[in-house]
Amino acid sequence: MSKLFRKFFSKVRVYLKVTKASGIARRYFVMNGFDGAMTVFGIVLGSWIAGVSKPEIIILAGLGACLAMGFSGFFGAYMAEKAERERRLKEMEKATHNNVNPIQYEAARFVTVYVALIDGLSPALTAIISIMPFIFVSLRWVTIFNAYIASLALSLATLFLLGIYLGKVARENGWLYGVAMLTVGAFTALIIFLIQLIASA
């Protein structure tokens, strides 16, 4: 089994190298992970300000957002990447008079699905992390108040970690990127609070 895994991951490395898709996958992961975290952050903060006390409402809203982002991310990225890879293969066929190395076709097929999966799963993953405390409320493990605090903290922690990851990718100070992400979260919180304040006036 371990031999099969090693062989599979070896092929994956070759495919990513051939297609130069590692950078694209990283960008999709961060951008869509950020979207997922911010979406649930907005839902949770808005629900708290509005006084929502039923965890089921927040869970359903959050899961609905997860599914929507996941499916749209997957299919959107799949179609876009498929079109891009097919265009690239046609250019290679023209340049080599249809003498393209077969690994290019294998790599293109794999990377299309690989990138689409990252695009679809990253927002769903970051969103589910922030929804988990409300599932614990349904199980009567924590109170709704504690769930709100934990969920918002998890959202901000996710944003911070995404920022650190971006800093590492850029080979710069990850902490600065993390603080920048947190600033975006704080700014979003302020806007939601002001909108809620105006709506209730």
N, C-alpha and C positions, 0 to 999 in steps of 0.2 A: 504493500500500500504506500509506504513512504517513498519507494522508488518511483511509483506512478506520480505522486505529488511533485517530486523533484523534477521529473521529466516535464510535467505540465507547466510548472513555474519557469522552467528553463525556456520552454517554448514561448510563454507569455513575455519573458524578457526580450526574446528575439523579435517578437511581433511589435512590441513597444518601441524597440530600437529602430526597426525597419520603417515604421510609420511615423516615428517621432511624436507619438501620442501622449507621452508622459505629462508634458506641460499642459496639454489640453485637458487631460483628466484632472490634474491638480486644480486648474482654474474652475472647472465645473464643480468639483467637490467644495471648494471654498465659497464660490458664488451662491450655489444652491443650498449649501449648509447654512449660510448666512440668512438666506431667504426663509428657510424653515424655522430657524431660531427666532428671527424677528417677527414672523407671522404669529407664532404661538405666544411670543412675548406680548404682542399687541392684543391678542384675544384674552389672555389671562389678566393683563393690567386693566383692560376695558371692563372685563367681568367683575373684577375686584372693586373698581370705582363705582360700577353700577349696582353693587351689592348682591351679585349672584351667589346663592348659597348651596345650589345643587351641583355637585361635581359632575353629574351625568351631562349637564348642559355644556360644560367646558370640555369634557372628554369627547362628546359628539362633534362639537365645533372644531376641536383640535384635530381629531381623527379625519374629519371631512377635509380639512385643509391639507393634512398629510397625504391623503389619497389623491386629492386634486393635484397637488404639487408633484407627487410621485409619478402619476400617470402622464401628466402633461410634460414633465421633465423627461421621462423615458422616451415617449413617442416623438416628442419634438427633437430631442437630441439624436434619436435613431435616424429619423428622416433627413435631418441636416447633415449628419455625419456620413450617412449612406451616399447622399448626393455628392458630397465633397470627395469621398474615397473613389466613387465611380468616375468622377471627372479626372481625378489624378491618374487612375489606371488607364483611362483612354488616352491621356497625354503621353503616358509611358509606352503604350502600345504603338502610338503614332511615331514616337521618337526611336523605338527599337524595331519597328516593322513587325509588330506582333510577336516579339521574342522576349516577353517579360518573364522574369523568374517566377515560378508558381508560388513561391513563398509570399510574394507581394499580394496575391489574391487571398491566400489564407489569412495573412496579417490584416488585410482590409476588412474581411468578414468578421474576424475576431474583435478588432478594435471598434468597429461600429457598435457591436453589442456591449462591449466593455465600457465604452464612454457613455452609452445610453443608460446602463445600469448605475453608474456613478452619478449621473445627472438626476436619475429618478430616486435613488435611495438616499442620497445625502440630505435633501431637505426633510424627507420622511424620518430619517434617523435623528436629526437634531430636534425636530418637532416632538417626536415621541419621548425623548429624554425629558422635555419640559412638561409633558402631560402626565408622566408617571406619578407625581405626588397626588393627583386627583383620583387616580385608580386606587391608591392607598386609602383615600378618604372613603371610597365606595366599600372597601374591605374593612372599614372602621379601625384602621391602624393609626391614622392621624386625623387631626381636626382640619376643617376647611381653611381656617386662618393659617395654620402651619403649612398647608399645601400651597397656598398662595405665595407665602414667603419662600418656600423651597423651590417652587416652579420658577419664580422670577430670578432667584439666585442661580438656578441651573441654566436658565437662558443667558444670563450675563456671563456666567462661567464659560459657557459654550462659545459665546462671542469672543471672549478673551483668548481662549485656546485657539480658535480659528485665526485670530490676529497673530498669536505667537507662531503658528504654523506658517502664515504668510511671511512673517519676518524671516523665518529660517529659509523659506524658498527664495526670498530676495537677498539672502545672506546679509541681512541688516539686523538691527536691534529688534528682537521679537517682542520685547516688553512694550516698546513704543507702538508697534502695530496692535498689540493687545489693548493698550489704553485707548488707541484711536477707535477700535471696535466698541469698547465700552462707552466711549463718548457718543457714538451713534445711538447706542441703546438708551443712554440717558436722555438724549435729544428727542428720541421717539417717545419715551415715557412722558416727557414734558408736553409734547404736542397732544398726545392722547388725553392727558390730564386737562389741558386747556380746552380741548374740544368738549370733553365731558362737562367741564365747568360751564361753558357757554350753553350747552344743550339743556342743562338743568336750571339755568337762570330764568 
